[in-house]
Amino acid sequence: MQLHTHIDVAASPQRLWSVLTDFRRFPEWNPFIRSIQGSLRKGAKLDVRLGPPGGDIMAFKPMVTRVEPGRVLAWLGVLAAPWLFRGEHVFRLEPLEGGHTRMHQSETFGGLLLPLLRRRLEVDTRRGFEAMNKALKARVEGEPVPSALMP
């Protein structure tokens, strides 16, 4: 199963990347990924706390699988074992004309628990992606993050 969202931002990929990877400031603006700690290098483990607005907070420790500054950030999260449940989260920045950027946020899920979690992922996780996308756009473009997006 794959979820995919995107949003166009009036900023360069480098500007968007600088906000997207400034993990210590996530609590100031990010309504979905509440915090990330760890190093931005392939193979590093991150400590991530996330949850959609109004939803439960989940903590997990994914491994960074791709870091291409200004282009791609990806990690793989596993619940107990990859065959049980896994999710690969990807942020991909696509340059557009006029110095703008399209940010794609996606996650591919798999494992035996997927049928039990599918509905929650399709509704709550999608809502979280969309709230984060809107908040990131506001943050990067210098607008206040709408309070309705924050938990």
DSSP file with accessible surface (Angstrom, degrees, kcal/mol):
  #  RESIDUE AA STRUCTURE BP1 BP2  ACC     N-H-->O    O-->H-N    N-H-->O    O-->H-N    TCO  KAPPA ALPHA  PHI   PSI    X-CA   Y-CA   Z-CA
    1    1 A M              0   0   45      0, 0.0   108,-3.3     0, 0.0     2,-0.4   0.000 360.0 360.0 360.0 138.1    0.0    0.0    0.0
    2    2 A Q  E     -A  108   0A 118    106,-0.2     2,-0.4     2,-0.0   106,-0.2  -0.990 360.0-162.7-129.6 136.2    1.3    3.5   -0.8
    3    3 A L  E     -A  107   0A   2    104,-2.6   104,-2.1    -2,-0.4     2,-0.4  -0.932  16.3-178.9-106.7 140.5    0.2    6.9    0.3
    4    4 A H  E     +A  106   0A  78     -2,-0.4     2,-0.3   102,-0.2   102,-0.2  -0.993   8.8 163.6-143.6 132.1    1.3    9.9   -1.7
    5    5 A T  E     -A  105   0A   9    100,-2.5   100,-2.7    -2,-0.4     2,-0.3  -0.926   9.6-173.5-134.2 163.3    0.7   13.6   -1.3
    6    6 A H  E     -A  104   0A  97     -2,-0.3     2,-0.3    98,-0.2    98,-0.2  -0.983   6.2-169.9-152.8 161.4    2.4   16.7   -2.8
    7    7 A I  E     -A  103   0A  30     96,-1.7    96,-3.0    -2,-0.3     2,-0.4  -0.982  22.5-126.6-151.0 143.2    2.4   20.4   -2.4
    8    8 A D  E     -A  102   0A  62     -2,-0.3     2,-0.4    94,-0.2    94,-0.2  -0.813  26.8-165.8 -93.7 134.2    3.9   23.3   -4.4
    9    9 A V  E     -A  101   0A   0     92,-3.3    92,-2.6    -2,-0.4     2,-2.1  -0.967  25.8-129.5-125.2 135.8    6.0   25.8   -2.5
   10   10 A A  S    S+     0   0   49     -2,-0.4     2,-0.3    90,-0.2    90,-0.2  -0.499  81.0  79.0 -83.1  69.6    7.2   29.2   -3.6
   11   11 A A  S    S-     0   0   13     -2,-2.1    -2,-0.2    90,-0.1   130,-0.1  -0.964  85.3 -88.7-165.6 160.7   10.8   28.6   -2.7
   12   12 A S     >  -     0   0   44     -2,-0.3     4,-2.5     1,-0.1     5,-0.2  -0.301  39.6-111.0 -72.1 158.7   13.9   26.8   -4.0
   13   13 A P  H  > S+     0   0   14      0, 0.0     4,-2.9     0, 0.0    57,-0.2   0.885 119.8  55.5 -56.8 -35.9   14.5   23.1   -3.2
   14   14 A Q  H  > S+     0   0  128      2,-0.2     4,-2.1     1,-0.2     5,-0.1   0.903 108.4  46.5 -65.5 -41.1   17.5   24.3   -1.1
   15   15 A R  H  > S+     0   0  110      2,-0.2     4,-1.5     1,-0.2    -1,-0.2   0.934 114.8  46.8 -65.7 -45.8   15.3   26.6    1.0
   16   16 A L  H  X S+     0   0    0     -4,-2.5     4,-2.8     1,-0.2     3,-0.3   0.929 111.1  52.8 -61.9 -43.7   12.7   23.9    1.5
   17   17 A W  H  X S+     0   0   29     -4,-2.9     4,-2.2    -5,-0.2    -1,-0.2   0.898 103.9  56.8 -58.1 -41.5   15.4   21.3    2.4
   18   18 A S  H  < S+     0   0   54     -4,-2.1     4,-0.2     1,-0.2    -1,-0.2   0.878 113.2  39.6 -62.9 -36.2   16.8   23.6    5.0
   19   19 A V  H >< S+     0   0   10     -4,-1.5     3,-1.1    -3,-0.3    -2,-0.2   0.918 114.1  53.7 -76.9 -42.1   13.4   23.8    6.8
   20   20 A L  H 3< S+     0   0    1     -4,-2.8    -2,-0.2     1,-0.3    -3,-0.2   0.809 114.8  40.7 -62.8 -30.3   12.6   20.1    6.3
   21   21 A T  T 3< S+     0   0   28     -4,-2.2     2,-1.7    -5,-0.2    -1,-0.3   0.381  84.5  98.9-104.5   6.3   15.9   19.0    7.8
   22   22 A D    X   +     0   0   44     -3,-1.1     3,-1.6    -4,-0.2     4,-0.3  -0.580  50.0 171.9 -88.7  72.7   16.0   21.4   10.7
   23   23 A F  G >   +     0   0   21     -2,-1.7     3,-1.7     1,-0.3    13,-0.4   0.813  64.9  65.3 -57.5 -35.5   14.6   18.8   13.1
   24   24 A R  G 3  S+     0   0  182      1,-0.3    -1,-0.3    -3,-0.2     4,-0.1   0.767 102.7  50.1 -65.1 -19.2   15.1   20.8   16.3
   25   25 A R  G X> S+     0   0   83     -3,-1.6     3,-1.8     1,-0.2     4,-0.6   0.478  78.7 100.4 -96.4  -0.8   12.5   23.4   15.1
   26   26 A F  H X> S+     0   0    2     -3,-1.7     4,-3.2    -4,-0.3     3,-1.5   0.878  75.1  60.7 -53.2 -41.9    9.8   20.8   14.2
   27   27 A P  H 34 S+     0   0   85      0, 0.0    -1,-0.3     0, 0.0    -2,-0.1   0.780  98.5  60.7 -60.0 -20.4    7.9   21.4   17.4
   28   28 A E  H <4 S-     0   0  103     -3,-1.8    -2,-0.2     1,-0.1    -3,-0.1   0.740 130.1  -3.3 -74.8 -26.1    7.4   25.1   16.3
   29   29 A W  H << S+     0   0    1     -3,-1.5    -3,-0.1    -4,-0.6    -1,-0.1   0.569  98.8 101.0-141.1 -20.0    5.5   24.3   13.1
   30   30 A N     <  -     0   0    2     -4,-3.2   102,-0.1    -5,-0.2    -1,-0.1  -0.676  36.0-177.8 -90.8 111.9    5.1   20.6   12.3
   31   31 A P  S    S+     0   0    0      0, 0.0     3,-0.2     0, 0.0    -1,-0.2   0.556  83.4  33.6 -81.9  -5.3    1.6   19.2   13.2
   32   32 A F  S    S+     0   0    3      1,-0.3    19,-2.4    20,-0.1     2,-1.1   0.783 116.5  44.1-114.1 -59.6    2.4   15.6   12.1
   33   33 A I  E     -F   50   0B   0     17,-0.2    -1,-0.3     1,-0.2    17,-0.3  -0.786  69.0-176.8 -91.6  99.3    6.1   14.8   12.8
   34   34 A R  E     -     0   0B  49     15,-1.2     2,-0.3    -2,-1.1    -1,-0.2   0.831  61.6  -4.6 -72.5 -32.8    6.3   16.3   16.3
   35   35 A S  E     -F   49   0B  30     14,-1.7    14,-2.4    -3,-0.1     2,-0.4  -0.983  52.2-170.3-160.0 149.7   10.0   15.6   16.8
   36   36 A I  E     -F   48   0B   8    -13,-0.4     2,-0.4    -2,-0.3    12,-0.2  -0.984   8.4-177.1-138.1 133.8   13.0   13.9   15.2
   37   37 A Q  E     +F   47   0B 127     10,-1.9    10,-2.8    -2,-0.4     2,-0.2  -0.983  39.4  63.6-127.9 142.3   16.4   13.3   16.8
   38   38 A G  S    S-     0   0   49     -2,-0.4     2,-0.3     8,-0.2     8,-0.2  -0.737  78.4 -54.4 136.6 177.7   19.4   11.8   15.1
   39   39 A S        -     0   0   56      6,-0.5     2,-1.6    -2,-0.2    25,-0.2  -0.693  36.6-129.9 -96.2 142.5   21.8   12.3   12.3
   40   40 A L        +     0   0   54     -2,-0.3     2,-0.3   -19,-0.1    -1,-0.0  -0.582  68.7 109.3 -90.0  73.2   21.0   12.9    8.6
   41   41 A R  S >  S-     0   0  148     -2,-1.6     3,-2.3    25,-0.0    23,-0.3  -0.995  78.4 -88.8-146.8 146.4   23.2   10.2    7.1
   42   42 A K  T 3  S+     0   0  161     -2,-0.3    23,-0.2     1,-0.3     3,-0.1  -0.273 113.8  20.3 -55.6 133.4   22.5    6.9    5.4
   43   43 A G  T 3  S+     0   0   40     21,-3.0    -1,-0.3     1,-0.3     2,-0.1   0.246  92.5 130.6  91.3 -12.6   22.3    4.1    7.9
   44   44 A A    <   -     0   0    5     -3,-2.3    20,-3.0    -5,-0.1     2,-0.4  -0.418  56.0-126.7 -73.6 148.6   21.7    6.3   10.9
   45   45 A K  B     -B   63   0A 136     18,-0.2    -6,-0.5    -2,-0.1     2,-0.3  -0.800  23.2-157.2 -93.8 136.7   18.8    5.6   13.3
   46   46 A L        -     0   0    3     16,-2.9     2,-0.6    -2,-0.4    -8,-0.2  -0.811  14.5-138.2-108.5 154.3   16.4    8.4   14.0
   47   47 A D  E     -F   37   0B  31    -10,-2.8   -10,-1.9    -2,-0.3     2,-0.4  -0.961  34.1-177.4-109.7 109.1   14.1    8.8   17.0
   48   48 A V  E     -FG  36  60B   0     12,-2.8    12,-2.3    -2,-0.6     2,-0.5  -0.920  19.4-171.8-117.1 136.4   10.8   10.0   15.6
   49   49 A R  E     +FG  35  59B 102    -14,-2.4   -14,-1.7    -2,-0.4   -15,-1.2  -0.996  24.3 158.7-123.5 122.5    7.5   11.0   17.3
   50   50 A L  E     +FG  33  58B  19      8,-2.6     8,-3.4    -2,-0.5   -17,-0.2  -0.955  12.8 150.6-143.4 161.4    4.6   11.5   15.1
   51   51 A G        -     0   0    1    -19,-2.4     6,-0.1    -2,-0.3     3,-0.1  -0.758  43.6-102.4 176.3 140.3    0.8   11.6   15.0
   52   52 A P    >   -     0   0    9      0, 0.0     3,-3.0     0, 0.0   -20,-0.1  -0.289  60.0 -74.4 -67.6 157.6   -1.9   13.4   13.0
   53   53 A P  T 3  S+     0   0   28      0, 0.0     3,-0.1     0, 0.0    97,-0.1  -0.290 124.9  11.1 -52.4 128.8   -3.6   16.4   14.6
   54   54 A G  T 3  S+     0   0   83      1,-0.3     2,-0.2    -3,-0.1    96,-0.0   0.433 113.0 106.6  81.1  -1.3   -6.0   15.1   17.2
   55   55 A G  S <  S-     0   0   25     -3,-3.0    -1,-0.3     1,-0.1     2,-0.1  -0.475  78.0 -79.6-105.6 176.6   -4.5   11.6   16.9
   56   56 A D        -     0   0  118     -2,-0.2     2,-0.4    -3,-0.1    -1,-0.1  -0.440  42.8-118.5 -73.0 148.5   -2.3    9.4   19.1
   57   57 A I        -     0   0   85     -6,-0.1     2,-0.4    -2,-0.1    -6,-0.2  -0.733  28.4-164.2 -89.0 133.7    1.5   10.0   19.2
   58   58 A M  E     -G   50   0B  98     -8,-3.4    -8,-2.6    -2,-0.4     2,-0.4  -0.958   3.7-155.1-118.9 137.7    3.6    7.1   18.0
   59   59 A A  E     +G   49   0B  55     -2,-0.4     2,-0.3   -10,-0.2   -10,-0.2  -0.919  23.8 154.5-111.8 137.7    7.3    6.7   18.6
   60   60 A F  E     -G   48   0B  37    -12,-2.3   -12,-2.8    -2,-0.4    19,-0.1  -0.971  39.3-129.7-154.6 168.5    9.6    4.7   16.5
   61   61 A K        -     0   0  130     -2,-0.3   -14,-0.2    17,-0.3    17,-0.2  -0.717  32.1-179.2-126.2  79.9   13.2    4.4   15.4
   62   62 A P        -     0   0    0      0, 0.0   -16,-2.9     0, 0.0     2,-0.5  -0.322  25.3-121.2 -76.9 163.8   13.6    4.2   11.6
   63   63 A M  E     -BC  45  76A  73     13,-2.6    13,-2.7   -18,-0.2     2,-0.3  -0.892  25.3-116.8-105.3 133.8   16.8    3.9    9.7
   64   64 A V  E     + C   0  75A   0    -20,-3.0   -21,-3.0    -2,-0.5    11,-0.3  -0.524  34.7 174.7 -68.2 127.2   17.8    6.6    7.2
   65   65 A T  E     +     0   0A  27      9,-2.2     2,-0.3     1,-0.3    10,-0.2   0.659  62.5  19.7-109.2 -24.5   18.0    5.0    3.7
   66   66 A R  E     + C   0  74A 106      8,-1.5     8,-2.3   -25,-0.1     2,-0.4  -0.973  50.6 175.6-150.0 135.1   18.6    7.9    1.4
   67   67 A V  E     + C   0  73A  41     -2,-0.3     6,-0.2     6,-0.2   -25,-0.1  -0.929  10.7 160.7-138.2 110.9   19.9   11.5    1.9
   68   68 A E  E >>  - C   0  72A  56      4,-3.2     3,-2.9    -2,-0.4     4,-2.2  -0.877  43.4-125.1-127.2  94.0   20.4   13.6   -1.2
   69   69 A P  T 34 S+     0   0   98      0, 0.0   -55,-0.1     0, 0.0     4,-0.1  -0.090  92.2   8.5 -48.2 131.8   20.6   17.2    0.0
   70   70 A G  T 34 S+     0   0    7    -57,-0.2   -53,-0.1   -56,-0.1     3,-0.1   0.417 135.5  48.4  78.3   0.6   18.0   19.4   -1.8
   71   71 A R  T <4 S+     0   0  148     -3,-2.9    22,-3.1     1,-0.3     2,-0.4   0.663 106.0  12.4-134.0 -56.5   16.4   16.3   -3.4
   72   72 A V  E  <  +CD  68  92A   4     -4,-2.2    -4,-3.2    20,-0.2     2,-0.4  -0.998  38.4 176.1-143.4 137.1   15.5   13.2   -1.3
   73   73 A L  E     +CD  67  91A   1     18,-2.2    18,-3.1    -2,-0.4     2,-0.3  -0.989  20.9 167.3-133.8 128.0   15.2   12.2    2.3
   74   74 A A  E     -CD  66  90A   0     -8,-2.3    -9,-2.2    -2,-0.4    -8,-1.5  -0.992  11.5-179.6-142.3 148.7   14.0    8.6    3.1
   75   75 A W  E     -CD  64  89A   1     14,-2.1    14,-2.3    -2,-0.3     2,-0.5  -0.973  19.7-136.6-143.3 158.5   13.8    6.3    6.1
   76   76 A L  E     -CD  63  88A  55    -13,-2.7   -13,-2.6    -2,-0.3     2,-0.4  -0.977  16.9-166.4-119.6 121.3   12.6    2.8    6.8
   77   77 A G  E     - D   0  87A   9     10,-3.1    10,-2.5    -2,-0.5     2,-0.4  -0.869   4.9-168.2-106.1 142.0   10.6    2.0    9.9
   78   78 A V  E     - D   0  86A  65     -2,-0.4     2,-0.7     8,-0.2   -17,-0.3  -0.986  16.8-146.7-131.7 137.7    9.9   -1.5   11.1
   79   79 A L  E    S- D   0  85A  92      6,-2.7     2,-2.9     2,-0.4     6,-0.5  -0.928  78.9 -45.8-104.6 106.5    7.6   -2.8   13.8
   80   80 A A  S    S+     0   0   93     -2,-0.7     6,-0.0     4,-0.1     3,-0.0  -0.311 131.5   4.0  68.5 -60.8    9.2   -5.9   15.4
   81   81 A A  S >> S-     0   0   19     -2,-2.9     4,-1.8     4,-0.2     3,-1.6  -0.990  73.7-115.3-151.6 147.9   10.3   -7.4   12.0
   82   82 A P  T 34 S+     0   0   72      0, 0.0    28,-0.1     0, 0.0    -1,-0.1   0.833 115.9  55.7 -56.3 -32.2   10.0   -6.3    8.4
   83   83 A W  T 34 S+     0   0  165      1,-0.2    29,-2.5    28,-0.1     3,-0.1   0.741 108.2  50.0 -73.4 -19.0    7.6   -9.1    7.5
   84   84 A L  T <4 S-     0   0   42     -3,-1.6    29,-2.8     1,-0.3    30,-0.3   0.950 131.8 -27.2 -83.5 -53.8    5.3   -8.0   10.3
   85   85 A F  E  <  +D   79   0A  28     -4,-1.8    -6,-2.7    -6,-0.5     2,-0.3  -0.902  65.2 165.1-164.2 136.1    5.0   -4.3    9.4
   86   86 A R  E     -DE  78 110A  96     24,-2.2    24,-2.1    -2,-0.3     2,-0.3  -0.987  11.7-167.8-148.9 154.5    7.3   -1.8    7.7
   87   87 A G  E     -DE  77 109A   3    -10,-2.5   -10,-3.1    -2,-0.3     2,-0.6  -0.968   9.7-155.7-146.8 129.4    7.0    1.6    6.1
   88   88 A E  E     -DE  76 108A  71     20,-2.4    20,-1.9    -2,-0.3     2,-0.4  -0.937  16.2-160.4-106.1 116.0    9.4    3.5    3.9
   89   89 A H  E     -DE  75 107A   0    -14,-2.3   -14,-2.1    -2,-0.6     2,-0.4  -0.816  10.5-173.5 -97.4 132.1    8.8    7.3    4.2
   90   90 A V  E     -DE  74 106A  25     16,-3.0    16,-2.6    -2,-0.4     2,-0.5  -0.993  18.0-168.3-133.4 131.3   10.1    9.5    1.4
   91   91 A F  E     -DE  73 105A   3    -18,-3.1   -18,-2.2    -2,-0.4     2,-0.4  -0.983  17.2-176.5-108.8 124.3   10.3   13.2    0.9
   92   92 A R  E     -DE  72 104A 108     12,-2.6    12,-3.1    -2,-0.5     2,-0.5  -0.990  13.3-152.2-126.5 128.5   11.3   14.1   -2.7
   93   93 A L  E     - E   0 103A   7    -22,-3.1    10,-0.2    -2,-0.4    -2,-0.0  -0.886   9.3-167.8-103.8 123.8   11.8   17.7   -3.8
   94   94 A E  E     - E   0 102A  60      8,-2.9     8,-3.0    -2,-0.5     2,-0.1  -0.944  19.8-130.2-114.2 115.9   11.1   18.5   -7.5
   95   95 A P  E     - E   0 101A  94      0, 0.0     2,-0.3     0, 0.0     6,-0.2  -0.399  27.6-168.5 -64.8 139.6   12.3   21.8   -8.9
   96   96 A L    >   -     0   0   48      4,-3.2     3,-0.8     1,-0.1     4,-0.4  -0.792  32.1 -77.3-120.0 169.0    9.7   23.8  -10.8
   97   97 A E  G >  S+     0   0  184     -2,-0.3     3,-0.9     1,-0.2    -1,-0.1  -0.236 111.7  33.5 -61.8 154.8    9.9   26.8  -13.0
   98   98 A G  G 3  S-     0   0   74      1,-0.2    -1,-0.2    -3,-0.0     3,-0.1   0.677 131.7 -68.4  74.6  17.0   10.2   30.2  -11.3
   99   99 A G  G <  S+     0   0   46     -3,-0.8    -1,-0.2     1,-0.2    -2,-0.2   0.664  98.9 133.5  77.6  15.3   12.3   28.9   -8.4
  100  100 A H    <   -     0   0   82     -3,-0.9    -4,-3.2    -4,-0.4     2,-0.4  -0.476  41.9-146.2 -93.9 170.5    9.4   27.0   -6.9
  101  101 A T  E     -AE   9  95A   0    -92,-2.6   -92,-3.3    -6,-0.2     2,-0.6  -0.997   8.4-145.6-139.5 139.5    9.5   23.4   -5.6
  102  102 A R  E     -AE   8  94A  67     -8,-3.0    -8,-2.9    -2,-0.4     2,-0.6  -0.933  20.2-154.8-101.1 120.5    7.0   20.5   -5.5
  103  103 A M  E     -AE   7  93A   0    -96,-3.0   -96,-1.7    -2,-0.6     2,-0.5  -0.876   5.0-161.7 -98.0 123.6    7.4   18.5   -2.4
  104  104 A H  E     -AE   6  92A  17    -12,-3.1   -12,-2.6    -2,-0.6     2,-0.5  -0.896   5.5-171.9-100.5 130.4    6.3   14.9   -2.6
  105  105 A Q  E     +AE   5  91A   0   -100,-2.7  -100,-2.5    -2,-0.5     2,-0.3  -0.994  18.9 157.0-122.4 122.6    5.7   13.1    0.6
  106  106 A S  E     -AE   4  90A  15    -16,-2.6   -16,-3.0    -2,-0.5     2,-0.3  -0.948  25.2-162.8-141.9 161.9    5.0    9.3    0.4
  107  107 A E  E     -AE   3  89A  21   -104,-2.1  -104,-2.6    -2,-0.3     2,-0.5  -0.973   8.3-154.3-147.5 135.3    5.1    6.2    2.3
  108  108 A T  E     -AE   2  88A  64    -20,-1.9   -20,-2.4    -2,-0.3     2,-0.3  -0.956  19.4-164.6-109.6 123.0    5.0    2.6    1.1
  109  109 A F  E     + E   0  87A  13   -108,-3.3     2,-0.3    -2,-0.5   -22,-0.2  -0.796  15.3 156.9-109.4 151.2    3.7    0.1    3.7
  110  110 A G  E     + E   0  86A   8    -24,-2.1   -24,-2.2    -2,-0.3     3,-0.2  -0.957  17.0  87.6-158.7 173.6    3.9   -3.7    3.8
  111  111 A G  S >  S-     0   0   23     -2,-0.3     3,-1.4   -26,-0.2   -27,-0.3  -0.352  80.4 -67.4 114.8 166.9    3.8   -6.7    6.1
  112  112 A L  T 3  S+     0   0  122    -29,-2.5     4,-0.3     1,-0.3   -27,-0.2   0.769 125.9  56.2 -63.4 -28.2    1.3   -9.0    7.7
  113  113 A L  T >> S+     0   0   47    -29,-2.8     4,-1.4     1,-0.2     3,-0.8   0.582  79.5  95.5 -81.5  -8.1   -0.3   -6.4    9.9
  114  114 A L  H X> S+     0   0   15     -3,-1.4     4,-2.0   -30,-0.3     3,-0.7   0.894  78.5  54.7 -53.6 -45.4   -1.1   -4.1    7.0
  115  115 A P  H 34 S+     0   0   97      0, 0.0     4,-0.4     0, 0.0    -1,-0.2   0.879 110.0  48.4 -58.2 -33.2   -4.7   -5.4    6.5
  116  116 A L  H <4 S+     0   0  143     -3,-0.8     4,-0.2    -4,-0.3    -2,-0.2   0.780 120.7  35.6 -74.7 -27.7   -5.4   -4.5   10.2
  117  117 A L  H <X S+     0   0   51     -4,-1.4     4,-2.5    -3,-0.7     5,-0.2   0.519  88.2  98.8-102.6  -9.3   -3.9   -1.0    9.9
  118  118 A R  H  X S+     0   0   98     -4,-2.0     4,-2.9     1,-0.2     5,-0.2   0.886  83.1  47.8 -51.6 -50.8   -4.9   -0.1    6.4
  119  119 A R  H  > S+     0   0  180     -4,-0.4     4,-2.0     1,-0.2     5,-0.3   0.927 113.1  48.0 -60.6 -45.0   -8.0    2.1    7.3
  120  120 A R  H  >>S+     0   0  119     -4,-0.2     4,-1.7     1,-0.2     5,-1.3   0.911 113.9  47.6 -62.6 -41.7   -6.1    4.0   10.0
  121  121 A L  I  <>S+     0   0   18     -4,-2.5     5,-1.2     3,-0.2     4,-0.3   0.924 110.9  50.7 -65.0 -44.9   -3.2    4.6    7.6
  122  122 A E  I  <5S+     0   0   78     -4,-2.9    -1,-0.2    -5,-0.2    -2,-0.2   0.850 125.5  25.6 -63.6 -33.6   -5.5    5.7    4.7
  123  123 A V  I  X5S+     0   0   58     -4,-2.0     4,-2.1    -5,-0.2    -2,-0.2   0.920 130.2  31.4 -94.9 -63.4   -7.4    8.2    6.9
  124  124 A D  I  X5S+     0   0   42     -4,-1.7     4,-2.2    -5,-0.3    -3,-0.2   0.916 122.1  45.8 -68.8 -44.9   -5.1    9.4    9.8
  125  125 A T  I  ><S+     0   0   22     -5,-1.3     4,-2.7    -4,-0.3    -1,-0.2   0.930 113.3  49.9 -68.2 -41.3   -1.7    9.1    8.1
  126  126 A R  H  ><S+     0   0   87     -5,-1.2     4,-2.5     1,-0.2     5,-0.2   0.929 110.2  51.3 -60.0 -44.4   -3.0   10.9    5.0
  127  127 A R  H  X S+     0   0   95     -4,-2.1     4,-2.4     1,-0.2    -1,-0.2   0.912 110.3  50.0 -58.8 -40.3   -4.5   13.6    7.2
  128  128 A G  H  X S+     0   0    0     -4,-2.2     4,-2.6     2,-0.2    -2,-0.2   0.918 109.5  50.2 -64.5 -44.4   -1.1   14.0    8.9
  129  129 A F  H  X S+     0   0    0     -4,-2.7     4,-2.7     1,-0.2    -2,-0.2   0.941 112.6  47.1 -57.4 -48.4    0.8   14.2    5.6
  130  130 A E  H  X S+     0   0   83     -4,-2.5     4,-2.2     2,-0.2    -2,-0.2   0.900 112.0  49.4 -65.7 -39.5   -1.6   16.9    4.3
  131  131 A A  H  X S+     0   0    9     -4,-2.4     4,-2.3    -5,-0.2    -1,-0.2   0.930 113.1  47.6 -64.1 -42.5   -1.4   18.9    7.6
  132  132 A M  H  X S+     0   0    0     -4,-2.6     4,-3.0     2,-0.2     5,-0.3   0.919 109.7  52.9 -64.1 -43.9    2.4   18.8    7.5
  133  133 A N  H  X S+     0   0    4     -4,-2.7     4,-2.5     1,-0.2    -1,-0.2   0.939 111.7  45.4 -57.0 -47.2    2.5   19.8    3.8
  134  134 A K  H  X S+     0   0  121     -4,-2.2     4,-2.2     1,-0.2    -1,-0.2   0.905 114.9  47.6 -64.2 -41.8    0.4   22.9    4.5
  135  135 A A  H  X S+     0   0    0     -4,-2.3     4,-2.6     2,-0.2    -2,-0.2   0.898 111.5  50.4 -68.0 -39.2    2.4   23.8    7.6
  136  136 A L  H  X S+     0   0    0     -4,-3.0     4,-3.0     2,-0.2     5,-0.3   0.932 109.7  51.1 -63.7 -43.9    5.7   23.3    5.8
  137  137 A K  H  X S+     0   0   65     -4,-2.5     4,-2.5    -5,-0.3     6,-0.3   0.942 112.2  46.5 -57.9 -48.4    4.5   25.5    2.9
  138  138 A A  H  <>S+     0   0   11     -4,-2.2     5,-2.7     1,-0.2     4,-0.5   0.929 114.1  48.2 -60.8 -44.9    3.5   28.3    5.3
  139  139 A R  H ><5S+     0   0   68     -4,-2.6     3,-1.0     1,-0.2    -2,-0.2   0.936 114.6  44.2 -62.4 -47.8    6.8   28.0    7.2
  140  140 A V  H 3<5S+     0   0    9     -4,-3.0    -1,-0.2     1,-0.2    -2,-0.2   0.888 113.9  50.0 -67.7 -37.8    9.0   28.1    4.1
  141  141 A E  T 3<5S-     0   0   61     -4,-2.5    -1,-0.2    -5,-0.3    -2,-0.2   0.438 117.5-111.1 -84.6   2.7    7.0   30.9    2.5
  142  142 A G  T < 5S+     0   0   64     -3,-1.0    -3,-0.2    -4,-0.5    -4,-0.1   0.656  73.8 132.0  81.1  16.7    7.2   33.0    5.7
  143  143 A E      < -     0   0  119     -5,-2.7    -1,-0.3    -6,-0.3     2,-0.1  -0.680  66.2 -97.1 -96.0 154.9    3.6   32.8    6.6
  144  144 A P        -     0   0  110      0, 0.0    -1,-0.1     0, 0.0    -5,-0.1  -0.459  41.4-111.1 -67.3 142.2    2.3   31.9   10.1
  145  145 A V        -     0   0   30     -2,-0.1   -10,-0.1     1,-0.1     5,-0.1  -0.624  41.1-107.1 -73.3 123.8    1.4   28.2   10.4
  146  146 A P    >>  -     0   0   65      0, 0.0     3,-1.9     0, 0.0     4,-0.6  -0.314  19.0-136.4 -55.7 130.8   -2.4   28.1   10.8
  147  147 A S  G >4 S+     0   0  107      1,-0.3     3,-0.9     2,-0.2    -2,-0.0   0.801 101.2  69.4 -61.8 -25.5   -3.3   27.3   14.4
  148  148 A A  G 34 S+     0   0   93      1,-0.2    -1,-0.3   -95,-0.0    -3,-0.0   0.754  97.0  53.6 -64.2 -21.3   -6.0   24.9   13.1
  149  149 A L  G <4 S+     0   0   26     -3,-1.9    -1,-0.2     2,-0.1    -2,-0.2   0.726  93.4  86.8 -83.3 -22.5   -3.1   22.6   11.8
  150  150 A M    <<        0   0   54     -3,-0.9  -120,-0.0    -4,-0.6  -118,-0.0  -0.494 360.0 360.0 -84.4 150.3   -1.4   22.5   15.2
  151  151 A P              0   0   96      0, 0.0    -1,-0.1     0, 0.0    -2,-0.1  -0.212 360.0 360.0 -68.4 360.0   -2.2   19.9   17.8
